[in-house]
Amino acid sequence: MSNMGRIYQIDQMLGAQRFVSRGELQERLGVSWATLKRDIAYMRDRLNAPVVFDRALGGYRFAKIEQRLGPPYELPGLWFAAEEIHALLTMQHLLSNLDTGGLLGPQIQPLLARLTGLLGAADNPVEEVQRRIRIQAVGARELHLDHFQAVGSALLRRKRLLIRYHARGTDEVTEREVSPQRLNHYRHNWYLDAWCHLRDGLRAFSVDAIEHAEILDTPAMDVADERLDEVLGSGYGIFSGDQVSWAVLRFTPERARWVAAERWHPKQEGRLLDDGGYELRVPYTDDRELIMDILKYGGDCTVIEPAGLKARVAEELRRGLENYLA
């Protein structure tokens, strides 16, 4: 936590309670006594915070208004950490791009107003923040708000869903009864992790490919988080499976400067090579998405193993080349 983050925490704790003990402050902030003393001294000396230690109460408190001296105490405008402002802007971006004409419209507008207010509490006005920081969702697919609402409602109410689903890979439309487990926002699109009672297994469904969604009265079947992670999170990308293979990819020195800093999978392994290249090992259960990402690097990426993956990538490259030689 940053210095100003701790200052705001101390301010909130003192403002919400009659007094706060030293131990409680240290535990909440996760800092040493020396760091806490420096933070309180900074608040008193730089921000004119009326923080006093009350020996009778055995803790810190704000002095009463009539006992305060000097200029009024006021914290400076908020400044969020990088991950916090990214989260706020992402939420605002997601909500702004939803169709507000549906049933969720009245709920979305207050949320947007609140997010705008939070962004506006920063050192810079919200208009400046939005102008200087932009989130572009390349490849985001349009989804129907009423379907998203049904999925979210069934998920939280623990009810089964009857969906009509368009599987784009096979171009087939099927009706399925599913028990929703969790929603994932992955690469700017929403996916529903669910137990498919038609296939009798866990599947990830693109919410934008759901053509109809109906909430059933039947209670949803619950799947343990460990099993969800084992089937839906063990391999690369969004595709499911529990038969894990490992891909070994080698990148040229020119591309290594980027790939070495990228996170492809939580369990990935990587090492720099003597020639400046980079070797990346990633687990996968279904090679479709992995192949797409390998191909985007063109000649800067070579599949070392397994042989089956190497052959499939080579075949895709040959097919692509034929399009230009025809």
TORMARPA-136291 format. One record per residue (C-alpha): residue in one letter; x, y, z. Coordinates in nm, 2 decimals, decimal comma, m for minus. Example, Ala and Ser with C-alpha at 12.3 -4.5 7.8 and 13.67 -1.06 7.14 Angstrom:
(A (1,23 m0,45 0,78)),
(S (1,37 m0,11 0,71)),
! end
This chain:
(M (0,00 0,00 0,00)),
(S (0,13 0,35 m0,09)),
(N (0,20 0,62 0,16)),
(M (m0,11 0,82 0,06)),
(G (m0,32 0,50 0,06)),
(R (m0,22 0,45 0,43)),
(I (m0,30 0,81 0,51)),
(Y (m0,66 0,77 0,37)),
(Q (m0,70 0,45 0,57)),
(I (m0,60 0,62 0,89)),
(D (m0,83 0,91 0,81)),
(Q (m1,12 0,68 0,75)),
(M (m1,06 0,47 1,07)),
(L (m1,03 0,78 1,29)),
(G (m1,34 0,94 1,13)),
(A (m1,55 0,62 1,18)),
(Q (m1,45 0,54 1,54)),
(R (m1,42 0,72 1,87)),
(F (m1,06 0,62 1,89)),
(V (m0,83 0,36 1,74)),
(S (m0,55 0,18 1,92)),
(R (m0,19 0,16 1,79)),
(G (m0,22 m0,21 1,75)),
(E (m0,54 m0,19 1,55)),
(L (m0,38 0,07 1,31)),
(Q (m0,07 m0,14 1,26)),
(E (m0,27 m0,46 1,19)),
(R (m0,51 m0,29 0,95)),
(L (m0,23 m0,12 0,76)),
(G (0,02 m0,40 0,79)),
(V (0,31 m0,17 0,89)),
(S (0,57 m0,14 1,16)),
(W (0,54 0,10 1,45)),
(A (0,81 0,32 1,30)),
(T (0,62 0,35 0,97)),
(L (0,29 0,43 1,15)),
(K (0,47 0,70 1,35)),
(R (0,60 0,86 1,03)),
(D (0,25 0,85 0,87)),
(I (0,09 1,02 1,17)),
(A (0,37 1,28 1,19)),
(Y (0,32 1,35 0,81)),
(M (m0,06 1,39 0,87)),
(R (0,00 1,64 1,16)),
(D (0,29 1,84 1,01)),
(R (0,20 1,84 0,64)),
(L (m0,17 1,81 0,63)),
(N (m0,26 1,98 0,96)),
(A (m0,45 1,67 1,07)),
(P (m0,58 1,71 1,43)),
(V (m0,46 1,36 1,54)),
(V (m0,40 1,33 1,91)),
(F (m0,31 1,04 2,13)),
(D (m0,56 1,00 2,42)),
(R (m0,39 0,83 2,71)),
(A (m0,71 0,78 2,89)),
(L (m0,86 0,59 2,59)),
(G (m0,54 0,42 2,50)),
(G (m0,56 0,52 2,13)),
(Y (m0,55 0,79 1,86)),
(R (m0,85 1,01 1,78)),
(F (m0,93 1,34 1,61)),
(A (m0,92 1,64 1,84)),
(K (m1,26 1,81 1,90)),
(I (m1,34 2,10 1,67)),
(E (m1,30 2,36 1,94)),
(Q (m0,95 2,23 2,02)),
(R (m0,82 2,25 1,67)),
(L (m0,57 2,52 1,57)),
(G (m0,43 2,64 1,24)),
(P (m0,59 2,61 0,89)),
(P (m0,87 2,36 0,83)),
(Y (m0,78 1,99 0,79)),
(E (m0,86 1,85 0,45)),
(L (m0,70 1,56 0,26)),
(P (m0,58 1,62 m0,09)),
(G (m0,77 1,48 m0,38)),
(L (m0,76 1,11 m0,42)),
(W (m0,50 0,95 m0,65)),
(F (m0,56 0,59 m0,73)),
(A (m0,30 0,33 m0,78)),
(A (m0,25 0,21 m1,15)),
(E (m0,45 m0,11 m1,10)),
(E (m0,73 0,08 m0,92)),
(I (m0,78 0,34 m1,19)),
(H (m0,76 0,07 m1,46)),
(A (m1,03 m0,12 m1,27)),
(L (m1,25 0,19 m1,24)),
(L (m1,21 0,28 m1,61)),
(T (m1,27 m0,08 m1,72)),
(M (m1,60 m0,09 m1,52)),
(Q (m1,70 0,24 m1,66)),
(H (m1,61 0,12 m2,01)),
(L (m1,81 m0,20 m1,97)),
(L (m2,12 m0,03 m1,84)),
(S (m2,10 0,25 m2,10)),
(N (m2,11 m0,01 m2,38)),
(L (m2,41 m0,20 m2,25)),
(D (m2,75 m0,13 m2,41)),
(T (m2,93 0,07 m2,14)),
(G (m3,27 0,03 m2,30)),
(G (m3,34 m0,30 m2,13)),
(L (m3,45 m0,38 m1,77)),
(L (m3,10 m0,30 m1,63)),
(G (m3,10 0,05 m1,77)),
(P (m3,22 0,22 m1,45)),
(Q (m2,96 0,04 m1,25)),
(I (m2,67 0,11 m1,49)),
(Q (m2,70 0,48 m1,49)),
(P (m2,65 0,53 m1,11)),
(L (m2,35 0,30 m1,12)),
(L (m2,20 0,50 m1,40)),
(A (m2,27 0,82 m1,21)),
(R (m2,10 0,67 m0,90)),
(L (m1,79 0,56 m1,11)),
(T (m1,77 0,90 m1,26)),
(G (m1,78 1,06 m0,92)),
(L (m1,50 0,83 m0,80)),
(L (m1,28 0,92 m1,10)),
(G (m1,36 1,28 m1,04)),
(A (m1,23 1,26 m0,69)),
(A (m0,88 1,21 m0,82)),
(D (m0,62 1,50 m0,84)),
(N (m0,74 1,55 m1,20)),
(P (m1,10 1,62 m1,31)),
(V (m1,28 1,32 m1,45)),
(E (m1,28 1,47 m1,80)),
(E (m0,90 1,49 m1,79)),
(V (m0,87 1,13 m1,67)),
(Q (m1,09 1,00 m1,94)),
(R (m0,92 1,21 m2,21)),
(R (m0,57 1,09 m2,10)),
(I (m0,65 0,73 m2,03)),
(R (m0,83 0,52 m2,29)),
(I (m0,94 0,15 m2,29)),
(Q (m0,99 0,01 m2,64)),
(A (m1,17 m0,33 m2,65)),
(V (m1,04 m0,47 m2,98)),
(G (m1,23 m0,79 m3,07)),
(A (m1,52 m0,73 m2,83)),
(R (m1,84 m0,89 m2,95)),
(E (m2,18 m0,74 m2,90)),
(L (m2,40 m0,92 m2,65)),
(H (m2,77 m0,89 m2,57)),
(L (m2,84 m0,73 m2,23)),
(D (m3,14 m0,94 m2,15)),
(H (m2,94 m1,26 m2,20)),
(F (m2,66 m1,12 m1,99)),
(Q (m2,92 m1,03 m1,72)),
(A (m3,07 m1,38 m1,72)),
(V (m2,73 m1,54 m1,70)),
(G (m2,62 m1,32 m1,41)),
(S (m2,95 m1,36 m1,23)),
(A (m2,95 m1,74 m1,25)),
(L (m2,58 m1,74 m1,15)),
(L (m2,64 m1,55 m0,83)),
(R (m2,98 m1,71 m0,75)),
(R (m2,83 m2,06 m0,81)),
(K (m3,09 m2,16 m1,07)),
(R (m3,05 m2,36 m1,38)),
(L (m3,07 m2,20 m1,73)),
(L (m3,23 m2,32 m2,05)),
(I (m3,02 m2,17 m2,33)),
(R (m3,02 m2,19 m2,71)),
(Y (m2,66 m2,18 m2,80)),
(H (m2,48 m2,11 m3,13)),
(A (m2,15 m2,30 m3,13)),
(R (m1,96 m2,10 m3,39)),
(G (m1,69 m2,36 m3,43)),
(T (m1,94 m2,62 m3,57)),
(D (m2,20 m2,37 m3,67)),
(E (m2,46 m2,57 m3,48)),
(V (m2,74 m2,44 m3,26)),
(T (m2,84 m2,66 m2,97)),
(E (m3,07 m2,63 m2,67)),
(R (m2,90 m2,70 m2,34)),
(E (m2,99 m2,70 m1,97)),
(V (m2,69 m2,57 m1,77)),
(S (m2,60 m2,50 m1,41)),
(P (m2,41 m2,17 m1,41)),
(Q (m2,10 m2,16 m1,20)),
(R (m1,92 m1,83 m1,27)),
(L (m1,88 m1,54 m1,52)),
(N (m1,55 m1,46 m1,67)),
(H (m1,46 m1,14 m1,86)),
(Y (m1,18 m1,26 m2,08)),
(R (m1,01 m1,07 m2,37)),
(H (m1,30 m0,81 m2,37)),
(N (m1,58 m1,07 m2,39)),
(W (m1,80 m1,25 m2,14)),
(Y (m1,79 m1,63 m2,09)),
(L (m2,02 m1,84 m1,86)),
(D (m1,86 m2,14 m1,69)),
(A (m2,13 m2,39 m1,64)),
(W (m2,21 m2,76 m1,60)),
(C (m2,38 m2,87 m1,92)),
(H (m2,64 m3,13 m1,85)),
(L (m2,66 m3,22 m2,22)),
(R (m2,29 m3,30 m2,24)),
(D (m2,26 m3,40 m1,87)),
(G (m1,95 m3,19 m1,82)),
(L (m1,81 m2,85 m1,76)),
(R (m1,81 m2,61 m2,05)),
(A (m1,74 m2,24 m2,11)),
(F (m2,01 m2,06 m2,32)),
(S (m1,97 m1,73 m2,49)),
(V (m2,25 m1,51 m2,36)),
(D (m2,27 m1,33 m2,69)),
(A (m2,34 m1,67 m2,86)),
(I (m2,65 m1,73 m2,64)),
(E (m2,96 m1,67 m2,86)),
(H (m3,21 m1,74 m2,58)),
(A (m3,19 m1,77 m2,21)),
(E (m3,47 m1,88 m1,97)),
(I (m3,43 m1,91 m1,59)),
(L (m3,57 m2,24 m1,46)),
(D (m3,70 m2,32 m1,11)),
(T (m3,46 m2,61 m1,08)),
(P (m3,17 m2,55 m0,84)),
(A (m2,84 m2,53 m1,01)),
(M (m2,58 m2,81 m0,94)),
(D (m2,28 m2,67 m0,76)),
(V (m1,93 m2,76 m0,87)),
(A (m1,63 m2,71 m0,64)),
(D (m1,40 m2,43 m0,72)),
(E (m1,11 m2,67 m0,72)),
(R (m1,28 m2,87 m1,00)),
(L (m1,36 m2,56 m1,19)),
(D (m1,00 m2,45 m1,19)),
(E (m0,88 m2,80 m1,28)),
(V (m1,10 m2,82 m1,59)),
(L (m1,15 m2,46 m1,70)),
(G (m0,83 m2,30 m1,57)),
(S (m0,56 m2,56 m1,60)),
(G (m0,49 m2,49 m1,97)),
(Y (m0,42 m2,20 m2,20)),
(G (m0,71 m1,98 m2,30)),
(I (m1,08 m2,01 m2,24)),
(F (m1,13 m2,37 m2,37)),
(S (m1,20 m2,65 m2,11)),
(G (m1,03 m2,98 m2,05)),
(D (m0,84 m3,17 m1,79)),
(Q (m0,59 m3,35 m2,01)),
(V (m0,30 m3,11 m1,98)),
(S (m0,01 m3,10 m2,23)),
(W (0,28 m2,86 m2,23)),
(A (0,38 m2,64 m2,53)),
(V (0,74 m2,53 m2,56)),
(L (0,77 m2,21 m2,78)),
(R (1,09 m2,04 m2,89)),
(F (1,09 m1,67 m2,98)),
(T (1,35 m1,47 m3,17)),
(P (1,56 m1,22 m2,98)),
(E (1,36 m0,93 m3,13)),
(R (1,03 m1,07 m3,01)),
(A (1,18 m1,19 m2,68)),
(R (1,19 m0,84 m2,54)),
(W (0,81 m0,83 m2,54)),
(V (0,72 m1,20 m2,47)),
(A (0,95 m1,22 m2,17)),
(A (0,73 m0,96 m1,99)),
(E (0,40 m1,12 m2,09)),
(R (0,18 m1,35 m1,89)),
(W (0,03 m1,62 m2,10)),
(H (m0,07 m1,85 m1,81)),
(P (m0,04 m1,85 m1,43)),
(K (0,18 m2,16 m1,44)),
(Q (0,39 m2,07 m1,74)),
(E (0,77 m2,12 m1,73)),
(G (1,02 m1,91 m1,92)),
(R (1,39 m1,86 m1,97)),
(L (1,62 m1,64 m2,17)),
(L (1,84 m1,82 m2,42)),
(D (2,21 m1,76 m2,49)),
(D (2,14 m1,60 m2,83)),
(G (1,90 m1,35 m2,67)),
(G (1,59 m1,55 m2,76)),
(Y (1,32 m1,66 m2,52)),
(E (1,18 m2,01 m2,45)),
(L (0,82 m2,02 m2,30)),
(R (0,65 m2,33 m2,16)),
(V (0,27 m2,31 m2,12)),
(P (0,01 m2,57 m2,03)),
(Y (m0,29 m2,63 m2,26)),
(T (m0,58 m2,86 m2,29)),
(D (m0,72 m2,75 m2,62)),
(D (m0,48 m2,60 m2,88)),
(R (m0,72 m2,38 m3,08)),
(E (m0,66 m2,05 m2,90)),
(L (m0,29 m2,13 m2,84)),
(I (m0,24 m2,18 m3,22)),
(M (m0,41 m1,85 m3,30)),
(D (m0,17 m1,67 m3,06)),
(I (0,13 m1,86 m3,20)),
(L (0,04 m1,77 m3,56)),
(K (0,02 m1,40 m3,48)),
(Y (0,39 m1,39 m3,41)),
(G (0,47 m1,53 m3,76)),
(G (0,83 m1,62 m3,81)),
(D (0,93 m1,49 m3,47)),
(C (0,78 m1,80 m3,29)),
(T (0,87 m2,16 m3,34)),
(V (0,70 m2,46 m3,17)),
(I (0,96 m2,69 m3,03)),
(E (0,72 m2,95 m2,88)),
(P (0,50 m3,14 m2,87)),
(A (0,52 m3,28 m3,22)),
(G (0,14 m3,28 m3,27)),
(L (0,11 m2,90 m3,20)),
(K (0,41 m2,83 m3,42)),
(A (0,25 m3,02 m3,71)),
(R (m0,08 m2,84 m3,67)),
(V (0,09 m2,50 m3,67)),
(A (0,29 m2,59 m3,98)),
(E (m0,03 m2,70 m4,15)),
(E (m0,20 m2,37 m4,07)),
(L (0,10 m2,18 m4,21)),
(R (0,10 m2,39 m4,53)),
(R (m0,28 m2,33 m4,57)),
(G (m0,22 m1,95 m4,53)),
(L (0,06 m1,95 m4,78)),
(E (m0,16 m2,13 m5,04)),
(N (m0,40 m1,84 m5,02)),
(Y (m0,13 m1,60 m5,15)),
(L (0,02 m1,84 m5,41)),
(A (m0,31 m1,93 m5,57)),
! end
